[in-house]
Amino acid sequence: MEKACRLIIDDIIDKKIKSRHELEKAKRQICRDFNLLKFMSNSDILKYTSSDERDIVANIVRKKPTRTISGVAIVAVMCHPHKCPHGRCFYCPESELAPPSYTGEEPAALRARMFNFDPYTQCYNRLNQLNAVGHPVDKVELIIMGGTFPSRELSYQQWFISQCIKAMIDFGLNLEDINTGAKLENVNTGLNLENVNTKLNLKNVNTGLNLENVNTRLNLKNVNTGLNLENVNTRVNLEDISINSNPKNNDSKLNNSITNNPKTRKTNTNSELSKITNKKDIDTKISKNLLKIYPPNDYVLLEDVQRVNENSKIRCIGMTFETRPDYCKIEDVDRMLNMGVTRVELGVQTTYDFIYKRMERGHTVHDVINANKILRDSGIKVAMHLIPGLINNPDMDLRMFKRVFRDESFKPDMLKIYPCLVTKGSKLYDLWKEGKYKPYEDEEAIDLIVKIKKILPKWVRTMRIQRDIPTPLIEAGVQKSNLGELVYNKLDKEGVKCQCIRCREIGHKINKSEDISKINVDDFKLFKEKYSATKGKEIFLSFEDEMEETLAGFLRLRLPSKEAHRKEVDEKTAIVRELHVYGKMIKIGSKGKSAGQHAGFGEKLLSNAEEIAIKNNKDKLLIISGIGARNYYRKFGYEREGPYMAKKLN
């Protein structure tokens, strides 16, 4: 295998292989020539590269380039299953296998179940997966998935985040060894077994599915746990081991059961597999390149890992929480800031109170408006989730989206569009079965979303179209898993170009053209757009080409409302809520003029923001910075002030 891979590597270095198509053709030929027992994977090829060769080869073998094309590596981890604090919405696909609003069969949920929802192992393995297929992972956007995360006990939130950040630090320490296949020294490798036939006898195990006093005895034969030795029969007898994730329980007990009990650590994968209710094995649903590791024994303080992460090889440059509007009050937002949150995904769903009431949502439009204002005045970016089709009225849904971008009470920075789906077990499923509800079908949803895309302003980013729920679990509603692609195809047919950020990012333009030389960053100019939002002023600065069709980078500057609550924010303060330079992700400290990142755009945008702040009679500029981005701002004279980076302006 090594000789075969080296031939591929040499051809890439010598520019005999210049594209993915040529790569796959060469791989097939070499596998035939060497009579290899298995087809070489791209991760196999990368494993045999030297440190000097890896970046060159990765540009050709990298799978799914969109994973890092926007400038960061996205690592999504899911918290333990729990109940939503307000109860259950009509449309929620609640499952005992995953947190609220997830079925347990989504890719992220499958990864979480594989590792018993442990944050350390989820994060570490996701980094390893991305790295194995050629993605740079030194700049990470950490997304905490799982219903209303801020509703969990504070100790649980802090523990969960600290474990994720520690995983980044540890992975960075081992990155060189991982890439060269050397023995790992700085990671808990645990048992490192794979394909073990395991027979479990579990007594008095609290499964964490909100069931009390349930004595469960399971006798599972021939269960493939995904662990690393073949044909090994083991018998494990677990007694009185608590792995309960019920949010009503004391989180310190949960932490101890997950991080400090060696029995639990060595068997948490097996115990999670015992909960699987369908016939398909998790191992067949998630990608390869998994490292079987176990969380560290020691407890780490969040403040300590944050400080170390500022200078580690793998840095958390952004952090996202998913939550509800009624869990974005002042005290909630202050806790988020202390944990390092830079973006909140807000489950808005609709802008009609009567729909909230009908769907038993448990909050009002006023809660949405208030949450949006508190978040923005605190410097946090706001992404809104919206669900068209809750009442199957396209005209009313289109009016809802128009209101979202015209009414200054809303105007989100980012948007996720999730057409309503009917899943078995939801209350909406019962209404659908009774003929009292009908969701949008494929074409109806496509037509509506095309109309929505036509009205999007240039300062909003479409993050996602369509939920990640597997099609077999969708009883009614949109069945096309590539809904977004179908929407963009229809826009192309109509000759319409969406103006949202994602559609104009330089990275996506490069990916489509596959010729990086066609885009010259020297042709980009600075543009400025002002708009009002939640009683404050927003200035959107961007570097774009003359036709304003390609976006290389942007900055969101806010002049806060008079109701801003943070002590760091007064009437003389402006806040940079986001600074983002787009393009394929480039390692920290390197230069990449053609890809956008590190071409000086960030410095120019920040300098212009300072000038605008001064013109608006501000004497201090705050930046909400990811933990791992703080050193970048220190280069320009910024210093820590609470959760922000701050600079006095002349």
Secondary structure, 3 states (H helix, E strand, C coil): CHHHHHHHHHHHHCCCCCCHHHHHHHHHHHHHHHCCCCCCCHHHHHHCCCHHHHHHHHHHHCCCHHHCCCCCEEEEEECCCCCCCCCCCCCCCCCCCCCCCCCCCCHHHHHHHHCCCCHHHHHHHHHHHHHHCCCCCCEEEEEEECCCHHHCCHHHHHHHHHHHHHHHHHHHHHHHHHHHCCCCCCCCCCCCCECCEEEEEEECCECCCCCCCCCCCCEEEEEECCCECCCCEEEEEEECCECCCCCCCCHHHHHHHHHHCHHHHHHHHHHHHCCCCCCCCHHHCCCCCCCCCCCCCCCCCHHHHHHHHCCCCCEEEEEEEEECHHHCCHHHHHHHHHHCCCEEEEEEECCCHHHHHHCCCCCCHHHHHHHHHHHHHCCCEEEEEECCCCCCCHHHHHHHHHHHHHCCCCCCCEEEECCCCEECCCHHHHHHHCCCCCCCCHHHHHHHHHHHHHCCCCCCEEEEECCCCCHHHEEECCCCCCHHHHHHHHHHHCCCCCCCHHHHEHHHHHHHHCCHHHCCHHHCEEEEEEEEECCEEEEEEEEECCCCCCEEEEEEEEECCCCCCCCCCCCCEEEEEEEEECCCCCCCCCCCHHHCCCCCHHHHHHHHHHHHHHHCCCCEEEEECCHHHHHHHHCCCCEEECCEEEEECC
